[in-house]
Every structure is written in C-alpha cells, then in structure tokens.
Amino acid sequence: MKKILKILAFFLSKVYPRFYEFLKEKHTERNLPIEFLNHLKAINKNSVCIDLGANVGLISSMMARRGATVFAFEPNSIAYKLLEKKCKRFPKIHPIKKAAGIINRTTNLYLHNDNHGENNVNFSEASSLKSDKPNISKKNSESIEEIDFASFIDEIDNIDIIKIDIEGYEIELLNHLLDNNSLKNISMIFVETHYHKWKELEKPTLQLIERVRNSKQDMKINFNWI
C-alpha cells in the first residue's frame, strides 16, 4: 500500500504539481498546533510573517495564501532552488538564502549523513549550523551566509508570526533575541525544539524555556511546533 501511495504521489507531483502541493498543505495542516492554525486564520494582506527554515516553502505558502508578506529564510541550496520556484506563484513570499542567526558572517551549514552530493531534497530538512547534530556529517557542508536576525526584525514595525525550525540553533537564536530585546514587535513565535532526539540540547532548551517564562514573554513564544 505504501509503495502504491509513493507512486501516486510521484505521479501527482509531476503531472499535477499545484494540486499535489495543495494536498501536501492539507495533510500538513492536520499535524500543526491548533494555536498556529488559529493565528494563521487571523492574518491578512497587511500581515508580515517570517519562516525560518522554510525549506521548500510549505508553511510560507500557507501564510502567503492568506495574503501575508512572508520572508522565507532557507540556506540549503537544494531546498532554496525549489523555494524560489514556489515564489514565482506566490510573489508575496520573499526568499532569502541565508541562515537567521546571531552574527553577520560566512559559516558552514552541515548536511545530512546520507546526503552524498545527490540532488535530493529529502535530506535538506536536517541541515544545521551545529556540527554536533546527531544525523549530520561534519565532513559534508556548504558555505553559507548567517545574518544577525535581531537586527533584521528590528527594522520591521509589526510581525504577526515567526516560525522557527532551524535544527538545534533555536537556542542560540532565541537567547540572542532576548538579549537584544527584539521581541517587542512580534505577536507570536512558534518554535520546534530538538532536545527529545538530541540529549545534549535538553539542559540548554529547558533553561531557555525557563528564561522565556521569567521574562514574561511566554505568552508569545510557543515551543510546541511539530
């Protein structure tokens, strides 16, 4: 049955790509936090959203379909090419081939262990700025640009939603935003944490959650992303 579904998915992606993407969005929506879906329903043509770790733009397109301007950050070269293609149909998505981070610099993006140079987007979601991530290779990386994300968002008056899925670097990023008092113009942040599968991140993640709670910013930061 799984093999048949894979064949069907491949057929739809090639013959009816837009319908296939629509089905993927609907399937993904069923697994998204209800808090995110409620905020998604509230955005409109005046909204600004940011998608960190946009990959091929699935969440970005959900935001753009509702009229929002979306800044989609994706440093992985293979995923970014597909993201750019999607932006041709969603002109309000602005793709940015950079990593949202803590400093302006050139750095390494470490790739999945099984990504041996093939043009395979399936491994792109695992890419990380952290070389000690369990499923990536320290010997397999690409050179990318990292930017000071605090400075980036300080130039935007109001941001409705930020989605953060950056494979372990969320700890450094959110601590940086808190250090710089950069959350004041943001309505809601949804963060994927990785400590359940990455033991070394458990302590710093729990410390971050406690810091957010003590800073009284916990009402605008949701750590229960998929």
Buried (B, 14 or more C-beta within 10 A) or exposed (E): EEEEEEEEEEEBBEEEEEEBBBBBBEEEBEEBEEEBEEBBEEBEEEBBBBBBBBBBBBBBBBBBBBEBBBBBBBBBBBBBBBBBEBBEEBEBBBBBBBBBBBEEEEBBBBBBBBBEEEEEBEBBBBBBBBEEBEBBBEEBBEEBBBBBBBEBBBEEEEBBBBBBBBBBBBBBBBBBBBEBEBBEEBBBBBBBBBBEEBEBBEEBBEEBBEBBEEEEBBEBBBBEBE
